[in-house]
């Protein structure tokens, strides 16, 4: 459950940063997810998909997921990096 809650908060943070920059989820062109527990990520894909759609809607940029040994924040289970492009 921690992974889902952290994912929701991370995506909400991303949505807020996009909005502050005059963008939205539809402007995302790339996402990289860093997770510390690959097995938990795979086991919770359906739940994470629901969280994703709840926050980001039906915007699906190219995505990569990388399993890592640890993240800088000791309690963090997920970190998500996004690249967005605003049209001219």
C-alpha positions, 0 to 999 in steps of 0.5 A: 500500500505504501507504493500506491500512496507514494505513487499517488503523491508523486503524480499529484506533485508532477501534475502541480508542477505541470500546471504551474508551468502552464502545462498538463498531463497531455504535455508529458512526452516521457516518464521514467519510474524508479522503484525499489521493489520490482516484485511489489511494482509488478504485483500492484500494476492494476492498482497503480494503473488506477492511481495513474488514471485518477491523477493523470487521466488517459495521457500515456507518454513513453514510460520506462520503469527501472528497479533500483537498490535505493533512492536518496530519500530513505523511505521512498519507494518510487521516484518519477521523472517527467519530461513535458513539451509545451507547443509553441 
